[in-house]
Every structure is written in structure tokens, then in C-alpha cells.
Amino acid sequence: MPDRRLWMPRCRTCGPLGKPTGLDEAVTCCNRHTNQTKHQTAWYPTYAQITVKGTSNDSINH
């Protein structure tokens, strides 16, 4: 099953480095920013499936 989540590239100093993208683009963006500025960067998933007491958050009706 492919990972369909979007990833948010972020810098500890500058904040978000753009809009949520695929994992490869987020990693590339973070690496480029780190090489240019020497800041600490990371990429975070914008969607995560959470299971609470055996029930996925996908099946909860709001």
C-alpha cells in the first residue's frame, strides 16, 4: 500500500518551508534549505491514521 500522506517541510528557525507535498519533495526542500542556511529542518506528516481502542479515525462519524 503506497503512502498517500502529504508531508510538511519545516525549519526550526524559519517555520514552514512551503505547502504540503509528497515525501520526496519535502526531503529535497529540507535538504536544500539546510545546505543554504545551516538551520535544522524536518518533515512531518499532515495526516496520520490514529487507532483508539481498535477503531480507526477514518470510521468515526462526525
MMTF fields as JSON, N, C-alpha, C and O atoms, coordinates in Angstrom:
{
  "mmtfVersion": "1.0.0",
  "mmtfProducer": "UNKNOWN",
  "numBonds": 247,
  "numAtoms": 248,
  "numGroups": 62,
  "numChains": 1,
  "numModels": 1,
  "chainsPerModel": [1],
  "groupsPerChain": [62],
  "chainIdList": ["A"],
  "bondAtomList": [4, 2, 8, 6, 12, 10, 16, 14, 20, 18, 24, 22, 28, 26, 32, 30, 36, 34, 40, 38, 44, 42, 48, 46, 52, 50, 56, 54, 60, 58, 64, 62, 68, 66, 72, 70, 76, 74, 80, 78, 84, 82, 88, 86, 92, 90, 96, 94, 100, 98, 104, 102, 108, 106, 112, 110, 116, 114, 120, 118, 124, 122, 128, 126, 132, 130, 136, 134, 140, 138, 144, 142, 148, 146, 152, 150, 156, 154, 160, 158, 164, 162, 168, 166, 172, 170, 176, 174, 180, 178, 184, 182, 188, 186, 192, 190, 196, 194, 200, 198, 204, 202, 208, 206, 212, 210, 216, 214, 220, 218, 224, 222, 228, 226, 232, 230, 236, 234, 240, 238, 244, 242],
  "bondOrderList": [1, 1, 1, 1, 1, 1, 1, 1, 1, 1, 1, 1, 1, 1, 1, 1, 1, 1, 1, 1, 1, 1, 1, 1, 1, 1, 1, 1, 1, 1, 1, 1, 1, 1, 1, 1, 1, 1, 1, 1, 1, 1, 1, 1, 1, 1, 1, 1, 1, 1, 1, 1, 1, 1, 1, 1, 1, 1, 1, 1, 1],
  "groupList": [{"groupName": "MET", "atomNameList": ["N", "CA", "C", "O"], "elementList": ["N", "C", "C", "O"], "formalChargeList": [0, 0, 0, 0], "bondAtomList": [1, 0, 2, 1, 3, 2], "bondOrderList": [1, 1, 2], "singleLetterCode": "M", "chemCompType": "L-PEPTIDE LINKING"}, {"groupName": "PRO", "atomNameList": ["N", "CA", "C", "O"], "elementList": ["N", "C", "C", "O"], "formalChargeList": [0, 0, 0, 0], "bondAtomList": [1, 0, 2, 1, 3, 2], "bondOrderList": [1, 1, 2], "singleLetterCode": "P", "chemCompType": "L-PEPTIDE LINKING"}, {"groupName": "ASP", "atomNameList": ["N", "CA", "C", "O"], "elementList": ["N", "C", "C", "O"], "formalChargeList": [0, 0, 0, 0], "bondAtomList": [1, 0, 2, 1, 3, 2], "bondOrderList": [1, 1, 2], "singleLetterCode": "D", "chemCompType": "L-PEPTIDE LINKING"}, {"groupName": "ARG", "atomNameList": ["N", "CA", "C", "O"], "elementList": ["N", "C", "C", "O"], "formalChargeList": [0, 0, 0, 0], "bondAtomList": [1, 0, 2, 1, 3, 2], "bondOrderList": [1, 1, 2], "singleLetterCode": "R", "chemCompType": "L-PEPTIDE LINKING"}, {"groupName": "LEU", "atomNameList": ["N", "CA", "C", "O"], "elementList": ["N", "C", "C", "O"], "formalChargeList": [0, 0, 0, 0], "bondAtomList": [1, 0, 2, 1, 3, 2], "bondOrderList": [1, 1, 2], "singleLetterCode": "L", "chemCompType": "L-PEPTIDE LINKING"}, {"groupName": "TRP", "atomNameList": ["N", "CA", "C", "O"], "elementList": ["N", "C", "C", "O"], "formalChargeList": [0, 0, 0, 0], "bondAtomList": [1, 0, 2, 1, 3, 2], "bondOrderList": [1, 1, 2], "singleLetterCode": "W", "chemCompType": "L-PEPTIDE LINKING"}, {"groupName": "CYS", "atomNameList": ["N", "CA", "C", "O"], "elementList": ["N", "C", "C", "O"], "formalChargeList": [0, 0, 0, 0], "bondAtomList": [1, 0, 2, 1, 3, 2], "bondOrderList": [1, 1, 2], "singleLetterCode": "C", "chemCompType": "L-PEPTIDE LINKING"}, {"groupName": "THR", "atomNameList": ["N", "CA", "C", "O"], "elementList": ["N", "C", "C", "O"], "formalChargeList": [0, 0, 0, 0], "bondAtomList": [1, 0, 2, 1, 3, 2], "bondOrderList": [1, 1, 2], "singleLetterCode": "T", "chemCompType": "L-PEPTIDE LINKING"}, {"groupName": "GLY", "atomNameList": ["N", "CA", "C", "O"], "elementList": ["N", "C", "C", "O"], "formalChargeList": [0, 0, 0, 0], "bondAtomList": [1, 0, 2, 1, 3, 2], "bondOrderList": [1, 1, 2], "singleLetterCode": "G", "chemCompType": "PEPTIDE LINKING"}, {"groupName": "LYS", "atomNameList": ["N", "CA", "C", "O"], "elementList": ["N", "C", "C", "O"], "formalChargeList": [0, 0, 0, 0], "bondAtomList": [1, 0, 2, 1, 3, 2], "bondOrderList": [1, 1, 2], "singleLetterCode": "K", "chemCompType": "L-PEPTIDE LINKING"}, {"groupName": "GLU", "atomNameList": ["N", "CA", "C", "O"], "elementList": ["N", "C", "C", "O"], "formalChargeList": [0, 0, 0, 0], "bondAtomList": [1, 0, 2, 1, 3, 2], "bondOrderList": [1, 1, 2], "singleLetterCode": "E", "chemCompType": "L-PEPTIDE LINKING"}, {"groupName": "ALA", "atomNameList": ["N", "CA", "C", "O"], "elementList": ["N", "C", "C", "O"], "formalChargeList": [0, 0, 0, 0], "bondAtomList": [1, 0, 2, 1, 3, 2], "bondOrderList": [1, 1, 2], "singleLetterCode": "A", "chemCompType": "L-PEPTIDE LINKING"}, {"groupName": "VAL", "atomNameList": ["N", "CA", "C", "O"], "elementList": ["N", "C", "C", "O"], "formalChargeList": [0, 0, 0, 0], "bondAtomList": [1, 0, 2, 1, 3, 2], "bondOrderList": [1, 1, 2], "singleLetterCode": "V", "chemCompType": "L-PEPTIDE LINKING"}, {"groupName": "ASN", "atomNameList": ["N", "CA", "C", "O"], "elementList": ["N", "C", "C", "O"], "formalChargeList": [0, 0, 0, 0], "bondAtomList": [1, 0, 2, 1, 3, 2], "bondOrderList": [1, 1, 2], "singleLetterCode": "N", "chemCompType": "L-PEPTIDE LINKING"}, {"groupName": "HIS", "atomNameList": ["N", "CA", "C", "O"], "elementList": ["N", "C", "C", "O"], "formalChargeList": [0, 0, 0, 0], "bondAtomList": [1, 0, 2, 1, 3, 2], "bondOrderList": [1, 1, 2], "singleLetterCode": "H", "chemCompType": "L-PEPTIDE LINKING"}, {"groupName": "GLN", "atomNameList": ["N", "CA", "C", "O"], "elementList": ["N", "C", "C", "O"], "formalChargeList": [0, 0, 0, 0], "bondAtomList": [1, 0, 2, 1, 3, 2], "bondOrderList": [1, 1, 2], "singleLetterCode": "Q", "chemCompType": "L-PEPTIDE LINKING"}, {"groupName": "TYR", "atomNameList": ["N", "CA", "C", "O"], "elementList": ["N", "C", "C", "O"], "formalChargeList": [0, 0, 0, 0], "bondAtomList": [1, 0, 2, 1, 3, 2], "bondOrderList": [1, 1, 2], "singleLetterCode": "Y", "chemCompType": "L-PEPTIDE LINKING"}, {"groupName": "ILE", "atomNameList": ["N", "CA", "C", "O"], "elementList": ["N", "C", "C", "O"], "formalChargeList": [0, 0, 0, 0], "bondAtomList": [1, 0, 2, 1, 3, 2], "bondOrderList": [1, 1, 2], "singleLetterCode": "I", "chemCompType": "L-PEPTIDE LINKING"}, {"groupName": "SER", "atomNameList": ["N", "CA", "C", "O"], "elementList": ["N", "C", "C", "O"], "formalChargeList": [0, 0, 0, 0], "bondAtomList": [1, 0, 2, 1, 3, 2], "bondOrderList": [1, 1, 2], "singleLetterCode": "S", "chemCompType": "L-PEPTIDE LINKING"}],
  "groupTypeList": [0, 1, 2, 3, 3, 4, 5, 0, 1, 3, 6, 3, 7, 6, 8, 1, 4, 8, 9, 1, 7, 8, 4, 2, 10, 11, 12, 7, 6, 6, 13, 3, 14, 7, 13, 15, 7, 9, 14, 15, 7, 11, 5, 16, 1, 7, 16, 11, 15, 17, 7, 12, 9, 8, 7, 18, 13, 2, 18, 17, 13, 14],
  "groupIdList": [1, 2, 3, 4, 5, 6, 7, 8, 9, 10, 11, 12, 13, 14, 15, 16, 17, 18, 19, 20, 21, 22, 23, 24, 25, 26, 27, 28, 29, 30, 31, 32, 33, 34, 35, 36, 37, 38, 39, 40, 41, 42, 43, 44, 45, 46, 47, 48, 49, 50, 51, 52, 53, 54, 55, 56, 57, 58, 59, 60, 61, 62],
  "secStructList": [7, 7, 7, 7, 7, 7, 3, 3, 3, 3, 3, 6, 6, 6, 3, 3, 7, 1, 1, 7, 5, 7, 2, 2, 2, 2, 2, 2, 2, 2, 2, 2, 2, 2, 2, 2, 2, 7, 7, 7, 3, 3, 3, 3, 3, 1, 7, 7, 7, 7, 3, 3, 6, 6, 3, 3, 4, 4, 4, 7, 7, 7],
  "xCoordList": [0.845, 0.0, 0.892, 1.691, 0.769, 1.619, 1.229, 0.079, 2.205, 1.979, 1.395, 2.089, 0.12, -0.556, -0.608, -1.3, 0.119, 0.12, 0.869, 1.748, 0.51, 1.282, 2.217, 1.891, 3.356, 4.372, 4.644, 4.71, 4.802, 5.063, 6.535, 6.968, 7.313, 8.7, 8.73, 8.059, 9.512, 9.586, 11.029, 11.86, 11.292, 12.579, 12.332, 11.322, 13.235, 13.06, 13.127, 12.493, 13.879, 14.055, 13.041, 12.447, 12.839, 12.023, 10.55, 9.712, 10.216, 8.839, 8.587, 9.516, 7.36, 7.043, 7.879, 8.121, 8.312, 9.141, 8.353, 8.942, 7.055, 6.219, 4.947, 4.617, 4.235, 2.977, 3.251, 4.326, 2.294, 2.463, 2.654, 1.94, 3.629, 3.963, 4.195, 3.999, 4.61, 4.989, 6.277, 6.962, 6.597, 7.757, 9.061, 9.9, 9.246, 10.491, 10.705, 11.817, 9.644, 9.758, 10.049, 10.823, 9.432, 9.653, 11.099, 11.718, 11.633, 13.014, 13.967, 14.916, 13.723, 14.566, 14.54, 15.582, 13.36, 13.212, 13.989, 14.684, 13.869, 14.575, 16.089, 16.825, 16.552, 17.993, 18.542, 19.618, 17.815, 18.25, 18.328, 19.296, 17.307, 17.285, 18.435, 19.083, 18.692, 19.778, 21.125, 21.981, 21.322, 22.593, 22.795, 23.928, 21.728, 21.835, 21.976, 22.699, 21.294, 21.216, 21.843, 22.101, 22.092, 22.589, 21.583, 21.962, 20.293, 19.232, 18.84, 19.137, 18.169, 17.657, 16.285, 15.412, 16.088, 14.825, 14.294, 15.023, 13.003, 12.355, 11.103, 10.619, 10.583, 9.334, 8.369, 8.736, 7.12, 6.099, 4.902, 4.55, 4.265, 3.057, 1.899, 1.731, 1.112, -0.046, -1.281, -2.292, -1.22, -2.332, -1.765, -0.84, -2.307, -1.887, -3.133, -4.073, -3.13, -4.264, -4.04, -3.018, -4.987, -4.871, -5.903, -7.08, -5.462, -6.367, -6.567, -5.606, -7.837, -8.173, -9.12, -10.212, -8.702, -9.494, -9.981, -11.139, -9.092, -9.41, -10.24, -10.617, -10.544, -11.348, -10.502, -9.918, -10.43, -9.666, -10.396, -11.625, -9.661, -10.307, -10.981, -11.761, -10.712, -11.375, -12.858, -13.687, -13.17, -14.534, -15.415, -16.571, -14.886, -15.681, -16.53, -16.024, -17.817, -18.723, -18.749, -18.933, -18.563, -18.565, -19.849, -20.048],
  "yCoordList": [-1.176, 0.0, 1.241, 1.423, 2.09, 3.285, 4.303, 4.372, 5.075, 6.112, 7.332, 7.985, 7.647, 8.755, 10.013, 10.968, 10.025, 11.201, 12.35, 12.136, 13.557, 14.72, 15.081, 14.857, 15.631, 15.944, 17.44, 18.054, 18.032, 19.457, 19.664, 19.273, 20.274, 20.6, 21.821, 22.819, 21.737, 22.844, 23.081, 22.173, 24.329, 24.738, 25.197, 25.847, 24.872, 25.313, 26.822, 27.397, 27.472, 28.918, 29.664, 30.642, 29.208, 29.937, 29.53, 30.297, 28.347, 27.854, 27.014, 26.38, 26.986, 26.172, 26.593, 27.78, 25.61, 25.878, 25.756, 25.647, 25.773, 25.66, 24.921, 24.71, 24.529, 23.815, 22.325, 21.85, 21.579, 20.133, 19.483, 19.798, 18.568, 17.898, 16.422, 15.943, 15.713, 14.313, 14.21, 15.209, 13.014, 12.806, 13.196, 13.862, 12.8, 13.114, 14.614, 15.101, 15.352, 16.793, 17.463, 18.418, 16.967, 17.534, 17.324, 18.235, 16.134, 15.84, 16.722, 17.275, 16.856, 17.691, 19.143, 19.796, 19.647, 21.023, 21.245, 22.25, 20.309, 20.431, 20.37, 21.15, 19.449, 19.339, 20.602, 21.071, 21.153, 22.378, 23.536, 24.296, 23.667, 24.745, 24.585, 25.568, 23.364, 23.111, 23.456, 24.042, 23.106, 23.403, 24.903, 25.382, 25.64, 27.087, 27.875, 28.87, 27.445, 28.257, 27.618, 28.312, 26.321, 25.558, 25.496, 25.235, 25.734, 25.6, 24.134, 23.315, 23.807, 22.456, 22.342, 23.174, 21.312, 21.107, 19.704, 18.816, 19.53, 18.224, 18.232, 19.294, 17.058, 16.942, 16.124, 15.104, 16.592, 15.987, 15.581, 16.298, 14.449, 14.075, 15.002, 15.372, 15.371, 16.228, 15.401, 15.946, 14.101, 13.213, 11.932, 11.345, 11.503, 10.245, 9.487, 10.068, 8.198, 7.379, 6.973, 6.371, 7.301, 7.042, 5.995, 6.112, 4.984, 3.939, 4.099, 4.104, 4.232, 4.367, 3.234, 3.134, 2.379, 1.246, 0.408, -0.007, 0.158, -0.717, -0.066, -0.753, 1.224, 1.91, 2.965, 3.821, 2.917, 3.887, 5.218, 5.247, 6.322, 7.619, 7.807, 8.747, 6.946, 7.015, 6.608, 7.037, 5.776, 5.254, 6.005, 5.634, 7.048, 7.811, 8.827, 9.586, 8.828, 9.786, 11.074, 11.046, 12.195, 13.489, 14.193, 15.304],
  "zCoordList": [0.0, 0.0, 0.0, 0.919, -1.007, -1.06, 0.01, 0.442, 0.414, 1.408, 0.701, -0.077, 0.966, 0.29, 1.137, 0.786, 2.255, 3.111, 2.445, 1.61, 2.826, 2.427, 3.577, 4.743, 3.252, 4.246, 4.237, 3.172, 5.417, 5.562, 5.912, 6.996, 5.013, 5.364, 6.281, 6.018, 7.36, 8.328, 8.751, 8.757, 9.103, 9.657, 11.085, 11.357, 12.001, 13.395, 13.516, 14.401, 12.649, 12.723, 11.869, 12.322, 10.633, 9.655, 9.642, 9.167, 10.149, 10.112, 8.874, 8.374, 8.36, 7.183, 5.972, 5.753, 5.195, 4.018, 2.728, 1.652, 2.816, 1.627, 1.963, 3.131, 0.916, 1.127, 1.305, 0.938, 1.864, 1.998, 0.633, -0.319, 0.543, -0.705, -0.438, 0.679, -1.46, -1.31, -0.499, -0.281, -0.059, 0.804, 0.107, 0.714, -1.138, -1.843, -1.964, -1.764, -2.29, -2.434, -1.089, -1.024, -0.024, 1.305, 1.754, 2.304, 1.522, 1.897, 1.093, 1.649, -0.207, -1.059, -0.599, -0.537, -0.278, 0.188, 1.486, 1.634, 2.421, 3.697, 3.501, 4.105, 2.662, 2.417, 1.774, 2.145, 0.816, 0.143, 1.146, 1.144, 2.003, 2.995, 3.991, 4.348, 4.437, 5.384, 4.758, 5.421, 3.511, 2.842, 2.658, 2.711, 2.446, 2.225, 3.521, 3.56, 4.586, 5.803, 7.035, 8.019, 7.005, 8.163, 9.301, 10.443, 9.008, 10.008, 10.154, 9.284, 11.263, 11.472, 10.835, 11.082, 10.011, 9.325, 9.592, 10.034, 9.311, 9.445, 8.584, 8.193, 8.291, 7.551, 8.387, 8.97, 8.435, 9.281, 8.437, 7.501, 8.739, 8.0, 8.361, 9.523, 7.373, 7.634, 7.939, 8.382, 7.712, 8.013, 8.596, 8.035, 9.699, 10.303, 10.73, 11.271, 10.482, 10.905, 12.354, 12.686, 13.206, 14.632, 15.03, 14.689, 15.745, 16.216, 17.718, 18.487, 18.128, 19.532, 19.882, 19.323, 20.81, 21.266, 20.088, 20.055, 19.118, 18.0, 16.908, 15.959, 16.992, 15.983, 15.294, 15.958, 13.999, 13.22, 13.181, 13.242, 13.08, 12.983, 11.63, 11.476, 10.633, 9.344, 9.45, 8.649, 10.451, 10.537, 11.53, 11.735, 12.141, 13.11, 12.355, 11.529, 12.647, 12.008, 12.821, 14.038, 12.145, 12.827, 12.583, 13.075]
}
